């Protein structure tokens, strides 16, 4: 987590001496040491400042010791019938549902928080109904044997719950390989056999797991590796399972369920009954006939406007599941960097469109499509030959495609962020990374949670190496048998890219809550090395970008395991099993949907139930980079500034670093330059009416509550975030299948004042 000043591991060395830490914490009398017991007691010396009042949570050590419980019970069973039954069952459910959502007109994901809540409810049900050596032992007259302990060892515990959540959520994420197979099938008529498809899926998913596990010493274990987006989930685990006899803990659980149910009920208004609540624009209500008012102040409809000063009462967009990074848990420095970047984004979009930069006025203000100069959709397949390679003669006839000016700025911002990420990590965090590696090699317990994990056997390094080597062999074999057109050296280069950039991406993600998107870089390099070949570019992206993303997911879940004291070998097992289950079912559902909905998926608009928008976008990127990258983005080309932005981005953090060295009171170290760059295109797609509301929420939570109400912040802030996100996601799930077409039937809400025809915020309709 970013904090003033940027800490190093050595800055907190005294906290890692168990005796000093325990002695300091035990001064409060009957309160257990945080290295031994419950962290939710109200008064501990570790929480108090010099004035005797509870001090704000500022450093990474504060997060580790004051927000997250250090309590652990190594005797709790994990591999129980309940864990396997619910874990595998929810993995199957999540992977099928996630793949169905992939082909929906509005992108919806099966979130970890949703699975966490459903898993808890079902776990408590099984605790009550399954006989065993637990709470039904006396009633059912069962014997206390290994078999009955396996069926029901007693209360549903935190380790079972975490294992279920990781297993199921790993399977629920639609694999990037699905985009490749779907694009091959829909646009090129290529259908690899089932064996090749499944092994490509499994290999591409597990490759990142092996890579992430190999680097876990400095990307998981250190204290400064926080992962702010994990804090609501971890606090929810603690609230549901730890310290249930403590009065405060009962209050926290009650608080969670009240907020959860309240937001579940409320969300039916903005999501279905009154969509105007998604974005209330005073400016559009005052002037409903101005195109510029729509572009600047609109935003309640997709690709409508930039949402400036709009008020959103829809947590589906304000919360972390929507467009925000998570207003209630993302660090203040990250949020301020983001919203300064948003202001730059608004000005840049409007200036480029007004001045007709890149012929922008010929195309929609916000759009992700490729266009002819007259503004019609570009027919990309016309420039490919029968082998799906670029046909120069046909390109002469069709001409080069154009992007909307906002989309060009988005690509520039993404590439600026890539360069800025490299320099930012080297300048601010290289000392921490090197120190973490040295401490790990010396066998030191430099994190209080890691110290508690020493009781469990570690995953041997060769397990992860074996996963990586096995996945590499699968990828190399299926690459040729599946007709990927990617040469053997292309696979190796793509993996080298993932390996080099993983530490940079994880460091920024774990400290700031923002994950830099490396897909553009991978596509640029693929286009440069294998020009004119969209097929090869898709597979190069699969192994270069997806490997990095899978490693990021594994590392995040390993950190969750460390926070919740899940044995490392259990985490390894459930992650690997979840990836295999998810890959198998993703492939089966994808083939079923494509075979029955092909025409709809190829249609630009689709229906209210099915849409091919994700695979169409993926294929468009493959065309623009793979077939035309060495023309559109070459030096002297129309969009040469896009790849060149990576080099420019390398220089962006340097002035802030120098300013902090010369004038530390300016606190230039709090500027997260990758986010500042990336947000140049933050408003380029989707519903943008939540941005102003999210900013206000962030200021209230991360500034006011964190600084002036630290006790409430510590007890309830992250739990509130979990309740609001969880209740909203459960509502979206019910809504999708009840009235939004997930079950095959759409039930439209009649039009009325808060559900008008046209744009929900009454802005002038532009498209």
N, C-alpha and C positions, 0 to 999 in steps of 0.2 A: 504494500500500500504506500502510495506517495505521501511523504510527510516532510515537514520542515525541521531541520535540514535533512537532506537525503542520508539515511543512516547506513553504516556498514555493520557487518556482523560483529566486528571487534568493538564497536561502540557500546555494545550491551553485554560485554563479556562477563561482568559480575553477576548477571542474572542466571548464568548457566552453571554457577557453582551451587550444587544442590543444598549444601549446608546453609549458605548465606540466604538463598532464596527461601528455604523452609523457615529459617529463623525469622526473617523479615515478615513472612506471612503469618506466622504463629503468634505474633504479638497481640492479636486481637482476641486472645483468650480461647473460647470454645470453638472458634472457626477453624476448620481443618485447613491444612496447607494446601495451596492450589496444586501442588505436586502430588497430593494424596487424595483430595476429596472434592466436594461440591464448590462451584464457583459462584453460586447465585445468592450467597449471603449478602446482606446489605452493607455491612461495615467490615472492611479489611484495610490494614495499613497500606497494602499495595495499591489501593484505590485512592488514597487520600493525598491531597497536596499539603503544602506547608501551612495553609490557612485552615486545615482541618476539614475542608469540604472536598467532596469527590472531584478528582481532576478529570479533565477531558481525555478521551482516548486519542492518542497522537501517534505513537510509534508502533512498529511491528510487534514489539514485545507486549505492548498493551493489548493488541488484538489477540495474541497467542495466549495470554494469561488472564485477561479480564472479560473477553467476549466468548471464549471457547473453553469448555470444561476440560480439565486434565484428569478427571475421574476415569478409572478403568477397572473392570473386573475380568481378569484373564480366564476365569472359569466358565464364562458364558459360552454356551454351545453355538456354533454357527452352521455347520453342515447338518441341519435338521430337515425333517420331511417338509416342514412349513416353508423353509427357505427354498428348497428345490422345487416344490410344487408351485409356490407363488412366483418365484424367480423365473422359472421356465414358462409358466403360464402367462405372466405379464410380459415376458420377452416376446412370446408368440403374438400376444394381443397388440403390443406396442409396435412390432415390426410390420404387421399387417396394416394397422391403422396409419402408421407413418407413411407407408407406401401408397395407401389410398389418398392421404392428404397431399402427397407429391403431385398427384394429377388433379388437384382441386383448383378452381379459379383464384381463390385467395389462399396464399401460402399459410399453412398452420402446421405447427410442430408438436410432437408429443414430448412435453417437457419432463425433465427430471423431477421437478416439484410435483407435477401431476401424478407421476408414478409413485413418488414418495408418499403422498397422501392416500392414494388408493391402496398401496401396499400396507400401510399402517392399519387401515380399516379392515382389510381382509385378514391381516395377521392376527388382529384381536378377535375376529370371528373364529378363526381356526383354533386359537388359544382356548376358546370356550367349548367348541363342539368336538374336538378330537380327543379321545381318551389317551391317557399317558401317565407318566409319573409326576405330572404337574398338578394343576389345580383340580383335576377330576379324578385324581388317584383314589381317594377314599370312596367316592360315589361309584366308580366303575370297577372297583376292586382289582385294579391292574397291579402287576408286580413292577417293582422298581428295577427293570432290566434295561440293557442297552437298546433293545427294540422299542420299548415304550418310551424311553428317554429320547430316542430318535423321532418318534411320532409327535410327542408333546412333552418337552422337558420342563414346562412351566410357563411363566409369563413370556409373552412375545418380547424379545430383547433387542437392544439397539444394534447388535452385530448382525443378527438375522435381517433386520430392517435395512441396514446399509448395504448388505450383500445383495438383497433383492433389488434395491433401487439401482445399483450399479449394473447388475446383470440385465435388467429389463431396459434401462435407458440406453445402454450400449446397443442393444438390438433394435431399439426404436428409431435410431437415426438412419434415414435413407442414405445408402452408400452412393458416393459419387459415380461409381461404376454403373449404376442404374441409368444415369444421364447419358453415359457413353452408349450402353446397349439400346436405350430407347431412341437416341438419335440415329444410331446405325439402322435400327429396324424401320423407323418412321421415314427417314429422309434418304437412306442409301440402300434399303432393301437387304441389308446384311444381317443374318441371323446365325450367330455361332451356336454350335450344339450345346446342349444343357451342361455337359461336363465342363467344357471350356468356360462357359458363362459363370458357373458356380465357383470354379477354382480361381477365375479372375477376380471375382468378388471377394472371396476369402483371402486370397493373396494380397490384394490391394488394401484390405482392411487391417490385416494383422501386421503388415510391413511397418506401419507407423507404431504399433504396439511394441515391436521389438526395438525400434529406434528410441522411443521414449523411455523404455525401461533401462536401456544402456546408459542414458544420460540422467537418471533420476537422482544421482548424488548431488548435483548442483541445480537441478530444476524442480525438485520436490522437497527435499529435506530441510533447506535453510529456513529460518524464521521469516526473512524478508520476502519469501515466496508465499504470499498471502492468499491470492485468488479471492478478491472481494465478492464475486458473485456466488461463492460457496457459503458465505457467512449466514445468509438467511436459512439455507438448508441445514447447515450444521447446528445452528441454534434451535431449529425445529426438532431435529433429532434429540438434542439435549432436553428440550422442554417436554417431549413426549415420553422419554425413557429415564431420565436421571432425576434424582432428588424428588420423587413424587410425594414424599411425606412432608416436604418443606412447604409452608403455607404460601410463600412467594411463588414457588413453582406451580402450585395449583392455580394461582391467579394468572400466571403467564399462559397456561394451557387454556383456561377459560377465555382469556383475552384473544388468543389465537382463533378459537372456534367462533366467537362472536363476530370478529372481523371477517372470517372466512365465509360464514353464512350471509352476513350483511352484503358483502360485495357480490356474492353469487346471485342474490336477489336483485341488487341494483343493476348489474350488468345487462339484464334483459331490457332495460330502458334504452341505453345508447346503442346496443348491438342490434335490437330488433324493433322495439316499439317507437322509440324517439331518436333516430339517427342524428338529428341536429345536435344532440348533446355531445356527439363525437368531436364537433368543432363549432363553437359559437363565435362568429366573427362579427363584431360590432361594425366594422368598416363595410363589410359586404351587405349587412342589413341596411346600412345608410345609403349605399350606392350599389344597386343590383345590375347595373348596365355598363359597368366598366371592365374591360378586359384586363387592364393593369391592376385594378383592385383584386381581381380573381388571382392573377399571377402572384401578387405579393401577399395578400391577406387570406386568400382561400386555402383550402387544404384538407377539407373533410371528405373529399372524394379522391380516388386514386389519380395521380399525375395531374392534379388540378392546380395547385399553387404551393407557395412556400410557408403558409400558415403563420405569418408574422402577427404576433399579439392575439392569436386565436386562443380561446379557452376550451380545453377538452375535459369532459367529465367521464371519459371512457378509459378505464384502467387497462383495457386491452392494448391501448396505444401508449398510455402514460407509463405503465409498468414495464418491467424488464422483458416481458414476452413480446412487447411491441417494438417501436423504433428506438426507444431509449436504451442506454446502457444499464439502467437501474438507478433511479433517482435516490432511493433510500439507502443504497449500500455502496455505490461507486464513490471513491474518494473525491473530496472537494476539488483538488488540483486537476483531476481528470475532467470533472464536470465543467470547471471554468475554462479549461483549454478547449473543450468541446464547443461550448456556447460562444466563445470568441470566434472559433472557426465557423460556427453557424452564421454569425453576423457577416463574416467575410464571404461566406457562401451566398447569402442573399444578395449582397452588393454585386458580386461577380456574375451571378446568373442574370441579374437584371441588366447590368451594363453590357454584357456580351450579346444579349438578345436585342437590346435597344440599338446597339451599334452594328447589328447584323454580322457579328464576328462568326466565321465559319458558315456563312450563309444561313445563320440561325433562324431568321424570320420566315424561311421557306418551310420550316418543320415545326412540330408542336414544341411548346415551351419546355415541357418535360416528357421525354420519351426514351425508350431503350432500343428502338428498332433501327434498322438500316433503311435509308431512303434514296430514291432518285432525286435529282436536283429540283424536280417539280413538286416534291413532297409526298409522292406515292411510295408505298412500301417496295423495297428493293427485292427483286426475285433472285435470291442468291444462288439457287441451284442451276440457273442458266449459264453461269460462268464456269461450271465444272464439266469435265469430260466424263465418259462412261466409267472411268476408273476413279472418279471423284478427285481428280487432280485439277489444278487451275488450267483453263483453256484460254491462252492469251488472245486468240481470235475472237472468242465470245466476249471476253472482257472489253475488247475494243468496241464491240457492238453495244454492250450494256452500259459501259462506263463505270467508274469507281463509285462506290456508295458513299453516302454522307451520314454523319451522326447529328442529332440535335446538339446545339452548342452546350447545353447543360450536361449532356452525356460526355462530351469531350472534357469539360472541366472535371467531371467525376473521375475519368481515367487519369487525368493529370494529378488530381489530389491523391488517388490511390498509389500512384508511383512516387510522388513526393514523400508519402508516408513510408514507403519501403526504404528509400534512402535514409530518411530521418531516423527510422528505427535502428539501423545499423550504427550510426554515429551516436545516437542518444544512449544506447546501451553501453557502447565503448566508453563514453565520457562519464556516465553517471554510475554504472553498475559493474564495470569490469573488475574493480577491486573486490566487491562482494562475491562475485562468481569464483574468482581465483581463491579467495579465502575459504569459501565453502568447500571447494575441491580439496584444498590442503587439510582442512579439518576432517573431512571424510576419510582421507587416506590415513590420517593419524589416529582414526578411531574415536574421535571426540564427539560427545553428544552436545552439539551446539544449538539444539532446539529443545525446549521442554517437552513438546509432544513426541519428538523423535526419541528422547530419553525414555519415555514411557513405552515406546514400541520395541525397545531392546529385548524385552522378555519373549518376543515372538521370533521364530526362525525367519530369516530374511530370504527373499527369492534369490537363488544363486544367479550370478551374472550369465552363466551359460544357458539358462532357460530363455532369457531374452535374446541372446545371440542365436540360439537354435530357432526361435520363432522368426527372427529376421532372415536367417539363411534359408529356412524352409519356404518362407513367403517369397523370397527373391527367386528361388528355383521355380515355384509355381508361376510367378509372373513371367519369367523368361520362357517357360514352356508354352504358356497360353498365349503369349504375345505373337508367336509365329503360327500356332495352330488356329488362332482366332482371326488371323488376317488383319492385325492392327496397323500394319505398314510402319511400325516404329522399329528401327534397327536396334540391335542388342546394346550398342553403345549409348543409344538414346535413353534406355532404361537406367543405365548406370549414371549418366549425367543428371537425370531427373532426381535420382536418389541422393546424389551429392548435393544438389541444390537444397533438398529438404533437410539434409543433415546440417549443412552450414547455417541455414536460417532458423532452425528450430530454437537454439538458445536465445536468439534475439526476440523472436515472437513470444516465447514463453515468459521471458523476463518482463517485457512490457505488459503482457496480459496479466501476469500474476501480481504485479505491483499496482497497475493502474486500472485494471478491469477492462481494458480495451485490447482487442486482438487485431493486430495488423493483418491485412488481407494480401497474401502473396500470390494469389492466382494470376494477376496481371503479369507479374514478373516471370512466372513459369511459362505463361503463354508467349511472352515476348522472346524469351530464350529459345523456346521450342520452335517458334516461327523463324528465328534467325538461323538455327542449325538445320532445320528440315523445312525449307520454304515450299510454298505451293501445295501443301498436303494437310488439309483439315483433319483427316482421319488420324494421322500420326500426332497432330497437335492435341487431339482429344486424349489420346493415351499418354502422351508426355505430361499433360496436365493431371491426368489421373494419378500417375505414380510420383510426380513432383509435388503437386499441391495436396492431394488427398492423403499421402503419407504424412505430410506435416500436420494436417488437420487431425488425423487419427492419433498421432503422437500427442498433440495438444490435449485431446480428450482423455487419453490414458493418464497423462501427467496430472490433469485436474482431478481425476478420480482417485489417483494414488494419494494426492494431498487430502482428499476427503477421507480416505481410509486412515491417513495419519492423524487427522483431526478427531476422528471418531474411534480410533484404536482398533480398526479392523485388521486382523493378521495379514501381512503382506501376501502370503501364499493364497489366502482366500481371495484377495483382490485380484491377483493374477488369474486365478481360475475362473472367476465369474466374468471378468472382462473378456477373456479369450472365448469362453462359451457363448457369451452374448453376441460377440462379433460373428461367430459361425452361424448361430441361430438366425440372426438378423439378415445375414447374407443369403442364406437359403430361402427364407420366406420373401425377402425383397424381390428376388429373381422370379419366384413363382407368381406372385401377385402382379409384378410388372408385365410379365408375358400374358397373363390373363386379361388385364385391362387393355393392353395394346391390341390384342386380337379381337376384342369386343367393342372397342371405342376408337378404332384407328381414324376414321374420318373426322370425328370430333376433335381428336388430339392434333390433327393437322390443320384444323381451322384456326384462323387468327383469333377469333373472338371466343370460340368454344361455347359452352352452355353454362348455366348456373350450377351445374353439378360437376362437370368434367372439363378440364382444360389442359392443353399441352404447353402452357406458357413457360414453365421452367425448362423443359427440354428444348423448346424453340429458342430461348435465350442462350442456352448452352451451345446449341448448334450455330447460332448467329455469331457467337464469340469465336467458335472454331473456324468459321468461314473468314471472319474479318482478320483474325490473327494467322491462322494456319494457311489460308489461301492467299491473302492480300497483305499480310503483315510486312513483307519486304518491299511493298509498294506504298501502302498508306502511311506507314510509320518510318520509312527509310529517311535518312538525311535528305532534306529538300522535298520530302513528301508532304501531303496535306496535313497530316497530324504528327509530324516529326517531333513536336514538343512533348508528346505523350511518353515515349521511352526515355527521352532526354531528361525528363522530370526526375528520374531516379537519381541521376548525378546531381541535379540541383538540390534534391532532398538531403543528400549527404552533408550539405553545408548548413542546412537550416538550424540544427541544434547548437552550432558553434558560437554564434553571437550570444545566445542565452547563457552558455557555459562560461564564456569570458565575462559577461556582465555579472554573473554570480561570484566569480573569483575576485573581481574588482570592487563590486558593490553588493555584498551579501544581504544587506538590508532590503534590497529590491526583491529578494526571494525569487529570482529568475529560475531557480532550480525546481520550482513548482510547475513550470510550464512544460506540459507533456507534448513535445514537438511532433511526434507521429500523429497524435490526435488532431493537433492544430492543422496539419497538412491534409489528413484524410477527410476532415469535415468540409473541405472545399466542395465536395460533391455529396454532402450529407443529405440534402433535400431533393435529390434527383429522381426519386421514385416513391410511389406509394402515398399514404395518407400522412400529411405533415402538420396537422392541426394540434398535435400534442406537444410540440417543442417548447412553447412558451410556458405551458403548465408544468411540464417536466422540470424546466429550469427553476421555477418557483418552488416546486417540491424539493429539489436538490438543495437550494439555499436554506430552506426551512430545516431539513433533516441534517445535512452535512455541515452546516454552519451554525444555525441557532441551537438546535437540539444538542449537537455534538459538543459545542463549546459552553452553552449556558444551562443545559439540562442534561448533564452527562449521566446521571443515574437513570433517568427515564430512557435515555438513548441506549445505555448498556442493557437494560432489562427488556425493552419492548421494540426498539426501532427495527431491528432485523427480523424480529418475529412478525411485526406488522407487514413488512415487505413480503415475507413468505405467505402470510394469510391472504393478502390482497392478490398476489400473483397466483397463488394456488386456487382460490375461490374463482377467480376470473377464468383460469384455464379449464377448470371443471365445468363452468358454465358454457364456455365455447365448445367443449366436447359435447355436452348435452344439446346445445343449440344446433350444432352441425348436423346431428342425426335426427333431431326432433322436427325442425322446420327449415333448415338451410340446404337440404338436398343430399345430405350424407347417406340417407336411407333410400334415395332414389326419388323422393318427392319434395318439391319446394312449396312452402306455404308463405306467400308474400303478405306483408303487413299492409293494410289499406293506407292510402295516402291521407295525411292530415297535416296540421300546422307544423309538427315536429318530425314529420316524415314526408317532405314535399317531393314533387316530381323534380327531376334535375338534381342539382347539387344540394346535399343536405344542409349546407350553411347559407343557402340562398345566393351564393355568388353566381355571376354570369357563367353560363356553360360555354366552354371553349372548344370541346371536341364532340 
